[in-house]
Amino acid sequence: MDTTFLTGIAVFVSSLIVFCGSVWLLLAVVLGSRLAYFITASVTLAFTFLMGIVWSFTPLGPLGKLPSFEPEAIGTSADEVEFAQASSYPEGDWVAASPEDEEQLQKQTDLEGAAGDYLEQAIEEGDIDTFKSATDASVVAESARLLTAGDQEYGAVLMQEAPEEGQDAPEANVGDPNTVLVVMRYDPGNPLGMARTITLGTLVLLVLHLFLLSRAERNAKRVRAQYA
């Protein structure tokens, strides 16, 4: 298991013990352990709920599945790629990212990065023998294209043999020797899904604790009245 993850868990548990535990201990001296727990837990859950509302609309808290490009099809020419619209690449419905559209530019960057991973996977599985390794290939400049088909988005990029150090890469087109066309499917993910799930779960726990706090307070008042 990743040591960073274990360190994060240790820090989180320690913070609960130090901050929440110290508050509970002080309240328990005056109010008793049961009532002190419900007060401490209710305040902590209320704070978490408020933060969760913020996290549910802005990517400032825990993130769920991030947007990514998933493998769709790959081949050394448009005819070999098992994707209907590949035959019209880079024309037709394929469009280049607009320099003024930050979202499209980010998709283009993600596409070019993911294409290398997909190429490496295809080489390992024996589907592509043009390159020995994905490190031997590079993305052809300005070859990234985006396509919208129904409610699904795709991306395609052309890869060629990486030039020698200090040399410029030659111009390349689909079907040229030592080129590979990579088509990938865009997954928008659900970055805010985890935060919204946490917020909903926190709300349920908060309502439950407030109800139990109310009962515990009434019981404490009844006990004090009996001994008054």
C-alpha positions as CSV (number, residue, x, y, z in Angstrom):
1,M,0.0,0.0,0.0
2,D,1.2,3.5,-0.8
3,T,3.0,5.1,2.1
4,T,1.5,8.5,1.3
5,F,-2.0,7.0,1.8
6,L,-1.0,5.5,5.1
7,T,0.5,8.8,6.2
8,G,-2.7,10.6,5.3
9,I,-4.8,8.1,7.3
10,A,-2.5,8.5,10.3
11,V,-2.6,12.3,10.1
12,F,-6.4,12.2,9.8
13,V,-6.9,9.9,12.8
14,S,-4.4,11.9,14.9
15,S,-6.2,15.1,14.2
16,L,-9.5,13.6,15.3
17,I,-8.0,12.4,18.5
18,V,-6.2,15.7,19.3
19,F,-8.8,18.2,18.3
20,C,-12.2,16.4,18.6
21,G,-10.9,14.3,21.5
22,S,-9.7,17.3,23.5
23,V,-13.0,19.1,23.1
24,W,-14.9,15.9,24.2
25,L,-12.7,15.5,27.2
26,L,-13.3,19.0,28.5
27,L,-17.0,18.8,27.9
28,A,-17.2,15.3,29.5
29,V,-15.8,16.8,32.8
30,V,-18.8,19.1,33.0
31,L,-21.6,17.4,31.2
32,G,-20.7,13.7,31.3
33,S,-19.3,11.5,28.6
34,R,-22.6,10.7,26.8
35,L,-23.8,14.3,26.4
36,A,-20.3,15.5,25.6
37,Y,-20.0,13.0,22.8
38,F,-23.3,14.1,21.1
39,I,-22.3,17.8,21.4
40,T,-18.8,17.2,20.0
41,A,-20.0,14.9,17.2
42,S,-22.9,17.3,16.2
43,V,-20.6,20.3,16.0
44,T,-18.0,18.3,14.0
45,L,-20.6,16.9,11.6
46,A,-22.2,20.3,11.1
47,F,-18.8,21.8,10.2
48,T,-18.2,18.8,7.8
49,F,-21.6,19.3,6.3
50,L,-21.0,23.0,5.6
51,M,-17.6,22.2,4.0
52,G,-19.2,19.4,2.0
53,I,-21.7,21.9,0.5
54,V,-18.8,24.0,-0.7
55,W,-16.9,20.9,-2.0
56,S,-20.0,19.8,-3.9
57,F,-19.9,22.8,-6.2
58,T,-16.1,23.6,-6.3
59,P,-13.2,21.1,-6.7
60,L,-11.6,22.2,-3.4
61,G,-12.2,19.0,-1.4
62,P,-12.0,15.2,-2.0
63,L,-12.4,14.4,-5.7
64,G,-14.1,11.5,-7.4
65,K,-13.2,10.1,-10.8
66,L,-11.5,12.7,-12.9
67,P,-12.1,13.2,-16.6
68,S,-10.0,10.9,-18.7
69,F,-9.6,9.4,-22.2
70,E,-10.2,5.6,-22.4
71,P,-8.9,3.3,-25.2
72,E,-11.2,2.9,-28.1
73,A,-9.3,1.8,-31.2
74,I,-5.7,1.9,-32.7
75,G,-4.1,1.0,-36.0
76,T,-1.4,1.9,-38.4
77,S,-3.9,3.4,-40.9
78,A,-7.5,4.6,-40.8
79,D,-8.7,1.4,-42.5
80,E,-7.2,-0.7,-39.7
81,V,-8.8,1.3,-36.9
82,E,-12.1,-0.3,-35.9
83,F,-13.9,3.0,-35.5
84,A,-16.4,4.2,-38.1
85,Q,-15.4,7.9,-38.2
86,A,-11.7,7.1,-38.3
87,S,-11.8,7.0,-42.1
88,S,-12.5,10.8,-42.2
89,Y,-9.8,11.8,-39.8
90,P,-8.5,14.5,-39.6
91,E,-11.3,16.1,-41.7
92,G,-15.1,15.6,-41.6
93,D,-16.6,15.9,-38.1
94,W,-13.2,15.9,-36.4
95,V,-12.2,19.4,-35.1
96,A,-9.1,20.8,-33.7
97,A,-9.2,22.4,-30.2
98,S,-9.9,26.1,-30.4
99,P,-7.1,28.2,-29.0
100,E,-9.7,30.3,-27.1
101,D,-11.5,27.3,-25.5
102,E,-9.7,26.2,-22.4
103,E,-11.8,23.1,-22.0
104,Q,-10.9,21.9,-25.4
105,L,-7.3,22.7,-24.9
106,Q,-7.3,20.7,-21.7
107,K,-8.9,17.8,-23.5
108,Q,-6.3,17.9,-26.2
109,T,-3.5,17.8,-23.6
110,D,-5.1,14.9,-21.8
111,L,-5.6,13.1,-25.1
112,E,-2.0,13.4,-26.1
113,G,-0.8,12.1,-22.7
114,A,-3.3,9.2,-22.7
115,A,-2.4,8.2,-26.2
116,G,1.1,7.2,-25.2
117,D,-0.2,4.9,-22.5
118,Y,-2.7,3.3,-24.9
119,L,0.1,2.8,-27.5
120,E,2.3,1.1,-24.8
121,Q,-0.6,-1.2,-23.9
122,A,-1.2,-2.1,-27.6
123,I,2.5,-2.8,-28.1
124,E,2.6,-5.1,-25.1
125,E,-0.5,-6.9,-26.3
126,G,1.0,-7.4,-29.8
127,D,-1.6,-5.2,-31.6
128,I,1.1,-2.7,-32.8
129,D,4.6,-3.6,-33.9
130,T,5.5,-0.3,-35.5
131,F,7.4,0.7,-32.4
132,K,9.3,-1.4,-29.8
133,S,8.1,1.0,-27.1
134,A,5.9,4.0,-26.7
135,T,9.0,6.0,-25.9
136,D,10.1,5.5,-29.5
137,A,7.0,7.5,-30.7
138,S,5.9,11.1,-30.4
139,V,2.7,12.9,-31.1
140,V,2.5,14.5,-34.6
141,A,2.2,18.3,-34.0
142,E,-1.3,19.6,-34.4
143,S,-2.7,16.1,-35.1
144,A,-5.1,16.0,-32.1
145,R,-8.7,16.1,-33.1
146,L,-12.0,15.9,-31.1
147,L,-15.3,14.4,-32.3
148,T,-18.8,14.5,-30.8
149,A,-21.0,11.6,-31.8
150,G,-24.4,11.7,-30.1
151,D,-23.8,12.2,-26.3
152,Q,-20.3,10.7,-26.5
153,E,-17.0,12.5,-27.2
154,Y,-13.9,11.0,-28.8
155,G,-10.4,12.1,-29.5
156,A,-7.8,11.0,-32.1
157,V,-4.1,11.7,-32.4
158,L,-1.5,10.6,-34.9
159,M,1.8,9.3,-33.6
160,Q,5.1,8.9,-35.5
161,E,8.6,7.8,-34.8
162,A,10.3,10.2,-32.4
163,P,13.0,12.3,-34.1
164,E,16.6,12.2,-33.1
165,E,17.6,14.7,-30.4
166,G,18.1,18.1,-31.9
167,Q,16.2,17.3,-35.1
168,D,12.7,18.4,-36.1
169,A,10.0,15.8,-36.6
170,P,9.0,15.5,-40.3
171,E,5.5,16.1,-41.4
172,A,3.3,13.0,-41.2
173,N,-0.1,11.9,-42.4
174,V,-2.4,9.0,-41.7
175,G,-1.1,5.9,-43.4
176,D,2.5,7.1,-43.7
177,P,5.1,4.5,-42.7
178,N,5.9,4.4,-39.0
179,T,2.7,6.2,-38.0
180,V,-0.1,5.0,-35.7
181,L,-3.6,6.5,-35.4
182,V,-4.9,6.4,-31.8
183,V,-8.6,6.9,-31.1
184,M,-9.8,7.3,-27.5
185,R,-13.2,7.7,-25.8
186,Y,-13.6,10.7,-23.5
187,D,-15.0,9.9,-20.0
188,P,-16.1,13.1,-18.2
189,G,-15.9,11.2,-14.9
190,N,-17.5,12.5,-11.8
191,P,-15.1,14.8,-9.9
192,L,-17.7,16.1,-7.5
193,G,-19.4,12.8,-6.9
194,M,-17.4,11.8,-3.8
195,A,-17.9,15.2,-2.1
196,R,-21.6,15.0,-2.7
197,T,-21.8,11.5,-1.3
198,I,-19.8,12.6,1.8
199,T,-22.2,15.6,2.2
200,L,-25.3,13.4,2.0
201,G,-23.9,10.9,4.4
202,T,-22.8,13.6,6.8
203,L,-26.3,15.2,6.7
204,V,-27.9,11.9,7.7
205,L,-25.4,11.4,10.6
206,L,-25.9,15.0,11.7
207,V,-29.7,14.7,11.8
208,L,-29.4,11.4,13.8
209,H,-26.9,13.0,16.2
210,L,-29.1,16.1,16.7
211,F,-32.1,13.8,17.5
212,L,-30.0,11.8,20.0
213,L,-28.5,15.0,21.5
214,S,-32.0,16.3,22.1
215,R,-33.0,13.1,23.9
216,A,-29.7,13.0,25.9
217,E,-30.3,16.6,27.0
218,R,-33.8,15.9,28.2
219,N,-32.6,12.9,30.1
220,A,-29.9,14.9,31.7
221,K,-32.4,17.6,32.7
222,R,-34.7,15.0,34.2
223,V,-31.9,13.5,36.2
224,R,-30.8,16.9,37.6
225,A,-34.4,17.7,38.5
226,Q,-34.7,14.5,40.5
227,Y,-31.7,15.5,42.6
228,A,-32.4,19.2,42.8
